[in-house]
């Protein structure tokens, strides 16, 4: 995990009604994450990025879907920049370099399917 990324303790969410935007909070100069599901088949994680914060270029061995819940982000996949706003999504293909940066502070849900 990168130095400015903080993971929140997650309380069990099974069979409980919740509002996605309320499950992770912005913190100054940070990226905050909260894992909601972590199974062998895949993960679902919420993130809150303060303005200017991001995740540096990296690859993952599985496809991942990013859904922007609030704000505005730049997602770069294989060198091509994509500007996403609230309500938009993009799929980051497996084994292709990608990075994310907060144009404005934003929240997202990341769904990664491993099988």
C-alpha positions as CSV (number, residue, x, y, z in Angstrom):
1,X,0.0,0.0,0.0
2,X,1.3,3.5,-0.9
3,X,2.4,5.7,2.0
4,X,-0.6,8.1,1.7
5,X,-3.2,5.4,1.6
6,X,-5.1,4.7,4.8
7,X,-7.4,1.7,5.1
8,X,-10.4,1.9,7.5
9,X,-11.5,-0.9,9.8
10,X,-14.5,-2.4,8.2
11,X,-17.6,-3.2,10.2
12,X,-19.6,-6.2,8.8
13,X,-22.0,-5.0,6.1
14,X,-23.6,-8.3,5.4
15,X,-27.4,-8.0,5.2
16,X,-27.3,-4.3,6.3
17,X,-28.6,-1.4,4.3
18,X,-25.9,1.2,3.6
19,X,-25.2,4.3,1.5
20,X,-22.0,3.8,-0.5
21,X,-21.0,7.5,-0.2
22,X,-21.2,7.3,3.6
23,X,-19.0,4.2,4.0
24,X,-15.7,6.0,3.2
25,X,-14.7,9.6,4.1
26,X,-12.3,12.2,2.7
27,X,-9.2,12.9,4.7
28,X,-6.8,15.8,3.9
29,X,-3.9,14.9,1.6
30,X,-4.8,11.2,1.7
31,X,-6.4,8.3,-0.1
32,X,-8.7,6.3,2.1
33,X,-9.9,2.8,1.3
34,X,-12.4,0.4,2.8
35,X,-12.7,-3.2,1.7
36,X,-16.3,-4.3,1.6
37,X,-15.9,-7.8,0.1
38,X,-12.6,-9.8,0.0
39,X,-13.1,-13.3,-1.3
40,X,-11.1,-15.7,-3.4
41,X,-13.3,-14.8,-6.4
42,X,-12.7,-11.1,-6.1
43,X,-12.9,-7.9,-4.1
44,X,-15.0,-4.8,-3.7
45,X,-13.3,-1.7,-2.3
46,X,-14.4,1.9,-1.7
47,X,-11.9,4.7,-2.0
48,X,-11.9,8.4,-1.2
49,X,-9.2,10.5,-2.8
50,X,-8.4,14.0,-1.7
51,X,-7.8,16.5,-4.5
52,X,-4.4,15.9,-6.1
53,X,-4.0,12.5,-4.6
54,X,-3.7,9.3,-6.6
55,X,-2.3,5.9,-7.2
56,X,0.8,5.6,-9.2
57,X,1.0,3.5,-12.4
58,X,0.8,-0.2,-11.7
59,X,-0.7,-3.4,-13.2
60,X,-3.0,-6.0,-11.8
61,X,-3.5,-9.6,-13.1
62,X,-7.3,-9.2,-13.2
63,X,-9.8,-6.9,-14.9
64,X,-11.2,-4.2,-12.6
65,X,-14.2,-2.0,-12.8
66,X,-14.0,1.5,-11.5
67,X,-17.3,3.3,-10.7
68,X,-17.0,7.0,-9.8
69,X,-19.5,7.8,-6.9
70,X,-18.6,11.5,-6.3
71,X,-16.2,14.1,-7.8
72,X,-13.9,13.8,-10.8
73,X,-10.9,11.6,-11.6
74,X,-8.4,11.0,-14.3
75,X,-7.8,7.3,-15.0
76,X,-4.8,6.6,-17.3
77,X,-4.8,3.1,-19.0
78,X,-1.8,2.2,-21.1
79,X,-0.9,5.9,-21.5
80,X,-4.4,7.1,-22.5
81,X,-6.1,9.5,-20.1
82,X,-9.8,9.2,-19.4
83,X,-11.6,11.9,-17.4
84,X,-14.5,10.4,-15.3
85,X,-17.2,12.1,-13.3
86,X,-19.9,11.0,-10.8
87,X,-22.0,8.2,-12.3
88,X,-19.4,7.1,-14.9
89,X,-17.3,3.9,-14.9
90,X,-14.4,2.3,-16.8
91,X,-13.0,-1.1,-16.9
92,X,-9.2,-1.4,-16.4
93,X,-8.0,-4.5,-18.3
94,X,-5.8,-7.1,-16.7
95,X,-2.0,-6.7,-17.1
96,X,-2.2,-3.2,-18.6
97,X,-0.6,-0.3,-16.7
98,X,-3.0,2.1,-15.1
99,X,-3.0,5.0,-12.7
100,X,-5.6,7.2,-11.0
101,X,-5.5,10.8,-9.9
102,X,-8.1,13.1,-8.3
103,X,-8.8,16.1,-10.6
104,X,-11.3,17.1,-7.8
105,X,-11.6,15.0,-4.7
106,X,-13.5,11.9,-5.6
107,X,-14.9,8.6,-4.3
108,X,-15.0,5.4,-6.2
109,X,-15.9,1.7,-5.9
110,X,-13.4,-0.8,-7.3
111,X,-14.6,-4.2,-8.2
112,X,-12.0,-6.8,-9.1
113,X,-13.0,-10.2,-10.3
114,X,-10.2,-12.8,-10.0
115,X,-11.9,-15.8,-11.7
